[in-house]
Amino acid sequence: MAFADLNADKYTDVVTVGSTGKTFEVYIFDTKTSKFLHSKTVTPSDCHQIDNIAVGRTQDLLRIFVTCKQEKTGNTIIRFFDRTYDMSFEHVDFVLKIESGS
């Protein structure tokens, strides 16, 4: 689970791992109902099981980092997703492989 202001409204939103472990779910805080409303479900390619989610931010970019087991090899990798202006999460074509023992 990760917390961040994903839509720049100054309220904290939530990102969780979906029940299957193969997706992540984005929930946006709704000030009218004071509840988190489901916004997006994203399925990272080549991820057999999501292990962790983190959110990072620069001055003009919000990025979700997904650590998962690669479906084909079983290697642990980190996938990046950049938030777009329409609140989509665009897959960045860059993967970090985590070597065991490092």
C-alpha positions as CSV (number, residue, x, y, z in Angstrom):
1,M,0.0,0.0,0.0
2,A,1.2,3.5,-0.8
3,F,-0.1,7.0,0.0
4,A,0.3,10.1,-2.1
5,D,-1.7,13.1,-3.5
6,L,-2.1,11.5,-7.0
7,N,-4.5,14.1,-8.4
8,A,-2.9,17.3,-7.0
9,D,-6.0,18.2,-4.9
10,K,-4.0,18.4,-1.6
11,Y,-5.7,15.3,-0.2
12,T,-4.0,12.0,0.3
13,D,-5.0,9.2,-2.1
14,V,-4.2,5.4,-1.8
15,V,-2.6,2.8,-4.1
16,T,-3.1,-0.9,-3.1
17,V,-2.2,-4.3,-4.6
18,G,-5.3,-5.9,-6.0
19,S,-6.7,-9.1,-4.5
20,T,-5.1,-11.3,-7.2
21,G,-1.7,-9.7,-6.6
22,K,-1.3,-9.0,-10.3
23,T,-2.8,-5.5,-10.4
24,F,-2.6,-2.3,-8.5
25,E,-5.7,-0.3,-7.6
26,V,-5.8,3.5,-7.4
27,Y,-8.3,5.1,-4.9
28,I,-8.9,8.9,-5.0
29,F,-10.1,10.7,-1.9
30,D,-13.5,12.3,-2.5
31,T,-14.1,15.3,-0.3
32,K,-17.9,15.3,-0.8
33,T,-18.3,11.8,0.7
34,S,-15.1,11.7,2.7
35,K,-14.4,8.2,1.2
36,F,-11.8,6.8,-1.1
37,L,-13.3,6.0,-4.5
38,H,-11.8,3.5,-6.9
39,S,-10.3,5.3,-9.9
40,K,-8.1,2.9,-11.9
41,T,-7.0,-0.7,-12.0
42,V,-3.6,-1.2,-13.7
43,T,-2.1,-4.6,-14.7
44,P,1.7,-4.4,-15.1
45,S,3.0,-6.5,-18.0
46,D,5.1,-9.5,-17.2
47,C,4.4,-9.4,-13.4
48,H,3.4,-12.7,-11.8
49,Q,3.0,-11.3,-8.3
50,I,3.3,-7.7,-7.0
51,D,5.5,-7.6,-3.9
52,N,5.5,-3.8,-3.1
53,I,4.3,-0.4,-4.3
54,A,5.9,3.0,-3.7
55,V,5.2,6.5,-5.0
56,G,7.8,9.1,-5.8
57,R,7.4,12.7,-7.0
58,T,9.5,15.4,-8.6
59,Q,8.4,18.9,-9.2
60,D,6.3,18.0,-12.2
61,L,6.2,14.2,-12.3
62,L,4.5,11.5,-10.1
63,R,5.7,7.9,-10.6
64,I,4.5,4.6,-9.1
65,F,7.2,2.0,-8.6
66,V,6.0,-1.6,-8.7
67,T,8.3,-4.4,-7.4
68,C,7.2,-7.8,-8.7
69,K,8.2,-11.3,-9.7
70,Q,8.7,-11.5,-13.4
71,E,6.3,-14.0,-14.9
72,K,8.7,-15.7,-17.4
73,T,11.8,-15.9,-15.2
74,G,10.8,-15.5,-11.6
75,N,13.3,-12.6,-11.3
76,T,12.4,-9.7,-9.0
77,I,12.0,-6.5,-11.1
78,I,10.8,-2.9,-10.6
79,R,8.4,-1.4,-13.1
80,F,7.7,2.3,-13.4
81,F,4.4,4.0,-14.2
82,D,4.1,7.8,-14.7
83,R,0.9,9.6,-14.0
84,T,-0.5,11.4,-17.0
85,Y,-2.7,14.5,-16.9
86,D,-5.9,12.5,-17.3
87,M,-5.0,10.3,-14.3
88,S,-3.9,7.4,-16.3
89,F,-0.7,5.6,-15.4
90,E,1.6,5.2,-18.4
91,H,4.0,2.3,-18.3
92,V,7.6,3.5,-18.7
93,D,9.6,1.1,-20.8
94,F,12.3,0.6,-18.2
95,V,12.8,-2.4,-15.9
96,L,15.3,-2.8,-13.1
97,K,16.2,-6.4,-12.3
98,I,17.1,-7.0,-8.7
99,E,19.9,-9.6,-8.3
100,S,19.6,-12.0,-5.4
101,G,22.3,-11.4,-2.8
102,S,22.7,-7.8,-3.7
